[in-house]
Amino acid sequence: MTPARIATARPHSDWSQKALERTWRSVGALCFAIGIVNAFIPLLPTTVFLLIGLWAYGKGDPAMRERLLQHPKFGPGLRRWVERREISRKGKVAAVLGITVSACFTAAMIGPKPITWAIVAGLCGLSAWLATRAEPDANR
């Protein structure tokens, strides 16, 4: 490989790495924004979007990921999930209630069609999965 080819290969690599980091930061910011909006207007699940945002920030902006983990309101729950895969009982109840409302809304809007039953079955499966996740130990 000639020195000229080496010189041109490196900037391309740096550019693609920066583009990838910007993409991850954008995904993180979008998901985090959706999560925050849904904390006040419960249309979509807040925690799921915060977790996706946290994951994306881990790939594109580790400093922002750390800020989210240190956040006074959302940080403890996010940290519990990241470190121990635990969900509080209150979080589980809120998630399952939100999923139930979403399933009812979907059924009312679409009607009794196979797609409705598939969506409701998926949401029931998600609710069952959430309900079986570990809860934080009261002594911690």
N, C-alpha and C positions, 0 to 999 in steps of 0.2 A: 504494500500500500504506500503510495507516495505521500510526502508531507502535506501536499495540497489537499489530498482526499481526507487525511486525518483532521486537518483544520476545519474542513467543511462538515465533517461528520459530528464533531463535538457541539457546535452551536445548534444544530438540528436537535440533538439529544437534549440540550438545555431548554430549547424552545418547547419541545414536546413535554418535558417534565413540568415546566411552568404552566403550560396549557392544561395538563392533567390536574395539577394542583388547583388551578383556577376553577376547573370544572367541579372538583370535589367541594371546594369552598362554596360554589354557587348552589350545588345540591344541598349542602349543609344549611346555607342561609335560607333557601326556599323552604326546606322541611321545618327548620326552626321557626320561621315566620308563620307557616301554616299551624304549627303546634301552639304558638303563642296566641294567635287569633282564636283558635279553637278552645283555648283555656277560658275565653270570655264568651264565645259564641259556639256552643257545642254542636257543630255540624259533623266533624270528623274526629277521630280519636287523637287527643293531644299527645299522649305518651308515645305512641307509635311514631309520630312525626319527630318528636324530640329525640327518640332513640336513633332514628334514621339520620337525623341531622348530626347527632353526636358521632355516629359511625363515619359519616362522610367527612366531618371536620377532622377526625382522626387521621384520615388519608390526605387531606389537603391543608389543614391548618391546626396542628396539634395545640397551639396556644389557645385557640378558641375552644377546642374540646375541653381543655383544662378549665377554662373560664366557666363553661357550662357545668362541669362537674363540681365546681366551687360555688355555683349559684345558690343563694340562700333558700329559695323556694323549690326549685326543680332539682338542684344538685343532689340532695340526699337520696331521692328515689332513683335518679339516674345512676348514681354511684352504686347503690345496692344491686341494681340490675347488672351493671358492668362487672362488678367485682364478684358477686355471689349468685347472680341470676335469681334474685328474690323480688317479689312484688308484695307490697303491703296488702292487708285484707281490705282496707278502704279503697286502695287502687283497683283491686280485683272487682269489688262491688261496683265501683263507678264504671269500670270498663265493660262489665257484663251488662249493666243497665244501659249504657250507651249503645252497645251492640244490639240489645233487644229493641231499643227504640229505632235503630237503623233498620233492623229486620222488618219490624212492623211497617215502617215508612215505605220500604222497598215493596213489601207485599201489597200495600194499599195502592201504590203508584203503578205497579206493573200488572197486578192481578194474578189470578191462579194460572200461571204458565210454567213450563218446565224450568225456564231460567230462574224464576222466582224461587222454586224449590231448591235449585242448585245453590243459589246465593244464600238462602236461609240455612241450608245444610252446612255450607262453608262457615257461616257466622256461628252456628251452633258448635261446630268443631273448634273454632277459634275460642269461643267462650269456655268450652271444656278444657282446652289446653291452658288457657289463662288460669282457670280455677285450680288446676293441679300444680301450678308453679309453687315453689317453696316460699314461705313467708319469713320475714325477719324474726330472729329470736328476740323475745322481749328483754332478755338480759344483756343485749348488746347495746 
